[in-house]
Structures are given as C-alpha cells and as structure tokens.
Amino acid sequence: MVAITARELTKTFDDVVAVQGVDLEVAPGEFLVLLGPTGCGKSTLLRMLAGFEEPTSGTVLFDGVPVTELDPRQRDIAMVFQNYALYPHLTVAQNIGFPLRLNPGPASDVAARVAAVARSVGISDLLSRYPVHLSGGQQQRVAMARALVRQPAVFLLDEPLSNVDASARAALRGEIVALARRLAVTTVYVTHDQTEAMSMADRIAVLRLGVLQQVGPPAQVYADPDTLFVAAFLGMPRTSLLEAAVYADAGRVVLDLGSQVLELPAGDPCTERLAAHHTERVTLVLRALSREPRSMSLHGTVREVENLGHEWLAHVDVGGVPSIRLDAPAPPPRSVAASTPYGFYPAYDLVEAPPMGEVMVRIPVPGRVSVGDELDVGVGPADLLLFDRAGRRIRFTEA
C-alpha cells in the first residue's frame, strides 16, 4: 500500500488559480474523498496526483519519493473517469484485459486475471458481451475492472457514478468501497455529491476555489465544520444561513435574528463564550430541526411541505434575514497577482441559502403539517453553528 503526499500543490491556467497551495496526506490503504462544488479544483488536484497535469508549483510524493516528474504509467496508478471510455469493438473480457497488452504474459495468466477481477466487480457473466449491450452501471463496472486488472498501487476515481442511474448508484457506492478494502489499495475519489462522500470515505477533504478547507472523518467534518462554507455545503436537507447579532448583558446572551431572538440559557458554557462577541454580527447556521421542545424556540409559518415518505420536511419562515456570506479564511491567491480578490467568487461557488429566512423542520410520519400552519420549533445550544464575518467558526469549546 502506498502513502500519497501533496505539498504546496498549486495549478494555474493563465490567470485562473485552479488549485492553491494544497497540503494533503493520504495514508496507505485509506479511502479519501475529495469533495466540493463544480469548478472547485478537485479533478485538477486528482489529475496532478495521477500525473496527467503538471503542477505550477509544489510536489507529489508516493511513499516519500517525489513523483512529480514521472509519467502516469511510471506511478503505478489506475484511474476511472466519469465517462466509461470503453472500446465498442471489444468484448467485456477484451476491454478488461487491454491494459495487460503492455506487459503481455501467458494467455492463461491474462485470462485468469481478467476472470478474477470480473468476479470482484460482479460482471463475470458479462465477459462475452459488447459495451453496447450493457447498462450504465455495468459499463462502469467494466471500466473499474479494466483499471484494477493491473493491480495498481493507487486507485483514482473522478466522479465515476455521475452517469449512472440513481438505483445503480447506491449499490455501486458500497461495492467500490468494499472492493478497495478487499484489494487494500490506496484510493482517492472525487465527487460533488455529499451523500457519496459521507457514506464512502474514511476521510473527506473539502475544497473551495482550489483551497483546501477541512480534512477529517465524515462525521467529524459534518458535526464540527471549521468554516461557513463547509457548514453550508454539508447537510441534507439544505442548511439555513441566517444573519444575527450578539448581545450580552448581565449574564444574558441573545441572538437577535431581526423579527425574533434566541436567548441562550444562563450558566451554559456556550453562553459564557458567546458573551465575548457582544455587538458582533454573525452568521447562524441551522441544520434541519425537530418540533421537540428545547431550551429555546423559534416561531414561524409553514411555507412549503415536502413529502419524503418516512417524514415530512417543512419549510418554516421565521422572518430571519438569509445570509450568503461564505467567505473562507484563506490567504489571497499567491501565484497569480491578477486573480480576482478573495471573497468575490463565481456563481457556482455559492451555496444557496433557503429564501425568506426559512428553517427546515423534520416531522416524522404519521405526523402531518400543512402550508400555512404556525409552528414552534425547538432549538438547543447544540444546534447552533455560528461563524464570524470572515466565515471562521465561533467555537464554544476549546478546539
């Protein structure tokens, strides 16, 4: 198994900074997911690890050995792309065995390796078919088998499930992880789908505008986001971002949302730490809430209801001011002086906040809610994710 290290990796295209000063460690045998919105630089970073893109600056190391100057074929990597790129005139078996033509061995050995990897990805009964006769999920399995037949040290996947239908995608997620575990191969997987990232990764690396925002186990990154961008990007259903002002007086601390306030309970450690931010304006992030009683509450009107089968998802207008302040605490681009100033970003980098100051409320079936209903929504200190004007986390405990 191979350890991968990226040191200060930067890639620019003319005056566009695609990847900026990324430092990243991938442990031997680890399944790491690069997660971020379209255009954030995750595929460019993956291609630099593979050797398909030459870094503008920085170094890539495999097991501590620099490989930045080596061609992809010399790095002992296998890569699966979003498009399957199968040879239409070859059978499944011939497609899988095609990489072995570079180092041909006895025909029996090649056939055995093809059969073995086909069994591992569940397509041993398709070896005589042609790609035109396969479904999207089956074609993606063939592409994976073709990449793995050489028994690579590093397995790289660039949004491999984007062209697969939803029913097959869920099954393939588990199969890819199980396969990587079984083969004990270091894996880096690129996706913009947070469901894929949360369900597959040992660790997630979140990127925004080519800048690495946070790296950690999925549960940790979700529960303890470092930046406003990470908090807004991770969360299903979508998170609510509300403008708020902090006021502290005589042991009382309130978050003023404009039309109503949240008063933190006296004596709580959260209250004491938040008092230090008296008069500051902050962004309050609230993930989906419940109707269960909490120490605080918000009152609002149901504007929309989604039926998810096992629960209702109510969009409740609490009269707050929605925020789109996603400025990340990162230095300005270093490589290209003419780059756009940090904080002005393309539209695809915005994480849309629910309109009209809404919060999302889960209501388990058989409960029911209708548009126009008035709801009291419970909010506890643990539900509050607060960020300053630079998008940095305001923590209630020592990091």
C-alpha positions in Angstrom: 0.0 0.0 0.0 1.2 3.5 -0.9 1.1 6.7 1.1 0.4 9.8 -1.0 1.6 13.3 -0.1 0.8 16.6 -1.7 3.0 19.5 -0.6 2.0 23.1 -1.5 0.4 21.9 -4.8 -0.7 24.8 -7.0 -2.0 24.8 -10.5 -2.8 27.9 -12.6 -4.3 28.2 -16.1 -3.4 31.6 -17.4 -4.8 34.0 -14.7 -7.1 31.4 -13.1 -5.9 29.6 -9.9 -7.4 26.1 -10.1 -5.6 24.7 -7.1 -3.9 26.8 -4.5 -1.2 25.6 -2.1 -2.8 22.3 -1.1 -1.1 20.2 1.6 -2.7 16.7 1.8 -1.7 13.3 3.3 -3.4 10.1 2.2 -2.5 7.1 4.4 -1.6 3.7 3.0 -4.9 1.9 2.1 -7.0 4.9 3.0 -10.2 5.8 1.1 -10.1 9.6 0.8 -12.8 11.6 -0.9 -12.2 15.0 -2.5 -15.5 16.9 -2.1 -16.6 20.2 -3.4 -18.9 22.1 -5.8 -18.4 22.1 -9.5 -15.3 24.0 -10.5 -13.6 23.9 -7.1 -10.4 22.2 -8.4 -10.9 18.7 -7.1 -10.5 17.0 -10.5 -7.4 19.1 -11.3 -5.9 18.1 -7.9 -6.6 14.4 -8.7 -5.1 14.7 -12.2 -1.9 16.2 -10.6 -1.7 13.2 -8.3 -2.1 10.9 -11.3 0.5 12.8 -13.4 -1.9 14.0 -16.1 -1.5 17.6 -15.1 1.9 19.2 -14.3 1.8 21.4 -11.1 2.7 25.0 -11.5 4.4 24.6 -8.1 4.6 22.0 -5.4 5.4 18.3 -5.1 3.7 15.0 -5.2 5.2 12.1 -3.3 4.4 8.4 -3.2 5.8 6.7 0.0 8.0 9.8 0.5 9.5 9.6 -3.0 8.9 12.6 -5.3 7.0 11.5 -8.4 6.2 14.9 -9.8 8.5 14.4 -12.8 7.3 10.8 -13.5 4.7 9.9 -16.2 1.4 8.4 -15.1 2.5 4.9 -16.3 5.5 5.1 -14.0 3.4 5.9 -10.9 1.6 2.6 -10.8 -1.8 4.2 -10.7 -5.1 3.3 -12.2 -7.8 5.9 -12.9 -11.5 5.7 -13.6 -13.2 8.7 -15.3 -16.7 10.0 -15.4 -17.0 8.7 -19.0 -16.5 4.9 -19.3 -14.4 5.2 -22.5 -14.8 1.5 -23.4 -13.7 0.2 -26.7 -17.0 -0.6 -28.5 -15.5 -3.2 -30.9 -14.1 -5.3 -28.0 -15.9 -7.6 -25.7 -16.0 -7.0 -21.9 -13.2 -9.5 -21.4 -11.1 -7.8 -24.1 -11.7 -4.4 -22.6 -10.7 -5.5 -19.2 -7.6 -7.3 -20.4 -6.5 -4.4 -22.7 -4.0 -2.8 -20.2 -2.2 -6.1 -20.0 -1.1 -5.9 -23.6 1.7 -3.5 -22.5 3.2 -6.3 -20.5 1.9 -9.5 -22.1 2.2 -12.7 -20.3 0.9 -16.2 -21.0 -2.7 -16.2 -22.3 -3.8 -18.4 -19.4 -2.5 -15.9 -16.9 -4.2 -13.0 -18.6 -7.5 -14.9 -18.8 -7.2 -15.8 -15.1 -6.6 -12.2 -14.0 -9.5 -10.9 -16.2 -11.8 -13.6 -14.7 -10.7 -12.8 -11.2 -11.2 -9.0 -11.4 -14.5 -9.5 -13.2 -15.7 -11.6 -10.3 -14.6 -9.0 -7.9 -16.8 -6.3 -9.5 -19.7 -8.7 -10.2 -19.6 -8.9 -14.0 -18.2 -12.5 -14.5 -21.4 -13.4 -16.5 -20.9 -10.5 -19.0 -17.4 -11.2 -20.3 -18.6 -12.2 -23.8 -20.9 -9.1 -24.3 -20.1 -5.9 -26.0 -20.4 -2.5 -24.3 -23.5 -1.5 -26.4 -25.4 -4.4 -24.7 -24.6 -3.2 -21.1 -26.4 -0.8 -18.8 -24.6 2.3 -17.4 -23.9 0.6 -14.1 -22.4 -2.5 -15.9 -20.2 -0.3 -18.1 -18.9 1.5 -15.1 -18.0 -1.9 -13.5 -16.1 -2.8 -16.7 -14.2 0.5 -16.5 -13.3 -0.3 -12.9 -12.2 -3.8 -13.7 -10.0 -2.5 -16.6 -8.3 -0.1 -14.2 -7.8 -2.7 -11.5 -6.6 -5.6 -13.6 -3.0 -4.3 -13.5 -3.2 -4.5 -9.7 -2.2 -0.8 -9.2 -0.8 0.7 -6.0 -3.1 3.7 -6.2 -6.7 3.8 -7.4 -8.1 7.2 -8.5 -11.7 7.8 -9.4 -13.0 11.0 -10.9 -16.8 11.2 -10.4 -17.3 7.7 -11.6 -21.0 7.5 -10.8 -22.2 10.7 -12.3 -23.6 9.0 -15.4 -25.1 6.0 -13.5 -28.9 6.0 -12.7 -29.9 6.5 -9.1 -30.8 2.9 -8.3 -27.4 1.6 -9.5 -25.5 4.4 -7.9 -26.5 3.4 -4.4 -25.4 -0.2 -4.9 -22.1 0.8 -6.7 -21.1 3.1 -3.8 -20.9 0.1 -1.4 -19.3 -2.1 -4.0 -16.5 0.4 -4.7 -15.7 0.8 -1.0 -15.7 -3.0 -0.5 -13.5 -3.6 -3.5 -10.9 -1.0 -2.3 -10.9 -2.6 1.1 -10.6 -6.1 -0.3 -7.7 -5.1 -2.6 -6.1 -3.0 0.2 -5.4 -0.2 -2.4 -4.9 3.5 -1.5 -7.9 5.2 -3.1 -8.7 8.9 -3.9 -12.3 9.5 -5.0 -13.6 12.8 -6.4 -17.3 13.8 -6.1 -19.6 16.8 -5.7 -22.2 14.5 -4.0 -22.1 14.8 -0.3 -24.1 11.5 0.1 -21.3 9.7 -1.7 -18.6 11.4 0.4 -20.4 10.7 3.7 -21.2 7.1 3.0 -17.9 6.1 1.4 -14.9 8.0 2.8 -12.5 7.2 5.6 -11.8 10.9 5.5 -13.2 13.8 3.5 -11.1 16.7 2.1 -13.4 19.7 1.3 -12.2 22.1 -1.4 -13.5 25.6 -2.4 -12.0 27.7 -5.1 -8.9 25.4 -5.1 -8.3 26.0 -1.4 -8.4 23.1 1.0 -11.0 24.0 3.6 -11.0 21.0 6.0 -9.9 17.4 6.2 -11.3 14.7 8.6 -13.6 11.8 9.1 -17.0 12.4 7.6 -18.9 12.5 10.9 -16.3 15.0 12.4 -16.4 17.3 9.4 -20.2 17.3 9.4 -20.6 17.9 13.1 -17.6 20.3 13.6 -17.1 22.4 10.5 -14.2 24.8 10.5 -15.6 27.3 8.0 -19.0 28.7 7.0 -18.6 27.2 3.6 -18.1 23.6 4.9 -21.1 24.0 7.2 -23.3 25.3 4.4 -22.1 22.7 1.8 -22.6 19.7 4.0 -26.1 18.9 5.1 -29.2 17.3 3.7 -31.7 18.8 3.6 -30.1 22.1 2.9 -28.8 24.2 5.8 -30.3 27.5 6.8 -27.9 30.5 7.0 -29.3 33.5 8.9 -27.9 36.9 9.8 -27.8 37.5 13.6 -26.4 40.0 16.1 -25.0 39.0 19.5 -26.0 41.0 22.6 -24.8 40.2 26.1 -26.0 41.9 29.3 -25.8 40.8 33.0 -25.2 37.2 32.2 -27.8 37.1 29.4 -26.9 36.5 25.8 -29.3 36.7 23.0 -29.0 36.2 19.2 -31.1 38.8 17.5 -32.5 37.5 14.2 -34.4 40.6 13.5 -38.0 39.5 14.0 -37.3 37.3 17.0 -34.5 36.4 19.3 -32.9 33.3 20.8 -31.9 33.7 24.4 -29.1 31.2 25.5 -29.6 29.6 28.9 -27.8 31.3 31.7 -24.8 29.4 33.1 -24.3 27.4 29.9 -20.6 27.3 28.7 -21.9 28.4 25.2 -23.5 31.5 26.8 -20.3 32.5 28.6 -18.1 32.1 25.5 -20.6 33.9 23.2 -20.7 36.9 25.5 -17.2 37.7 24.3 -18.8 38.6 20.9 -21.1 41.2 22.3 -22.5 43.5 19.5 -20.8 41.5 16.7 -22.8 40.4 13.7 -22.5 36.7 13.0 -24.0 34.0 10.6 -26.1 31.4 12.3 -26.2 28.0 10.6 -29.1 25.7 11.5 -29.5 22.3 10.1 -32.9 20.6 9.9 -34.6 20.9 13.3 -37.4 19.0 15.0 -40.6 20.1 16.9 -39.4 18.6 20.1 -39.1 21.1 23.0 -35.7 22.6 23.6 -34.3 25.4 25.8 -35.1 27.9 23.0 -37.6 28.1 20.2 -38.4 29.9 17.0 -41.9 30.6 15.8 -42.8 30.6 12.2 -45.2 29.8 9.3 -45.0 26.8 7.1 -44.4 28.0 3.5 -43.8 24.7 1.8 -44.0 21.0 2.6 -42.1 18.1 1.1 -43.3 14.5 1.5 -40.2 12.3 1.8 -42.2 9.1 2.6 -40.8 8.4 6.1 -41.1 12.0 7.1 -42.4 15.5 6.2 -39.9 18.3 5.6 -41.5 21.7 6.4 -40.0 25.0 5.2 -40.8 27.3 8.1 -40.5 31.1 7.6 -39.2 32.5 10.9 -38.7 36.0 9.5 -34.9 35.9 9.6 -32.6 37.5 7.1 -30.9 34.9 4.9 -27.1 35.1 4.6 -24.8 34.1 1.7 -21.6 35.1 3.5 -19.4 32.2 2.6 -16.0 34.0 2.7 -13.5 31.3 3.7 -10.5 32.2 5.9 -7.8 31.7 3.2 -5.0 33.9 2.0 -5.3 35.7 -1.3 -4.0 33.7 -4.3 -0.2 33.8 -4.3 0.7 32.6 -7.7 -1.3 35.0 -9.9 -1.4 38.6 -8.9 -4.2 39.4 -11.3 -6.6 36.9 -9.7 -10.0 38.0 -8.5 -9.8 39.3 -4.9 -10.8 36.6 -2.4 -14.4 37.0 -1.4 -15.7 37.7 -4.9 -16.4 34.3 -6.4 -18.2 32.7 -9.3 -21.9 31.9 -9.0 -21.3 28.2 -8.9 -19.4 28.6 -5.7 -22.4 29.9 -3.8 -24.3 27.5 -1.6 -27.9 28.6 -1.9 -29.5 29.6 1.4 -33.2 28.9 1.9 -35.1 32.1 1.0 -37.1 34.3 3.2 -35.2 33.4 6.4 -36.6 29.8 6.4 -35.5 26.9 8.7 -36.1 23.3 7.8 -38.1 21.1 10.2 -38.4 17.3 10.2 -41.8 15.9 11.1 -41.9 12.1 11.3 -44.8 10.2 9.8 -47.6 9.7 10.9 -47.4 13.4 11.9 -48.7 15.9 9.4 -48.2 19.5 8.6 -49.8 21.8 6.0 -48.9 25.0 4.3 -50.0 28.0 6.4 -49.7 26.2 9.8 -48.0 28.0 12.6 -45.1 26.1 14.2 -42.9 26.4 17.3 -39.5 24.9 16.5 -37.2 23.8 19.3 -33.6 25.0 19.2 -30.9 23.9 21.6 -27.4 25.2 22.1 -26.0 22.1 20.3 -28.0 23.1 17.2 -26.2 26.5 16.9 -23.3 26.7 14.5 -22.0 30.3 14.5 -19.5 32.0 12.2 -17.9 35.4 12.2 -17.9 37.9 9.3 -14.8 36.2 7.8 -16.5 32.8 7.8 -14.5 31.4 10.7 -16.1 29.2 13.3 -17.0 30.7 16.7 -16.4 27.8 19.0 -18.0 27.2 22.4 -15.3 24.8 23.5 -11.5 24.6 23.0 -10.6 23.2 19.6 
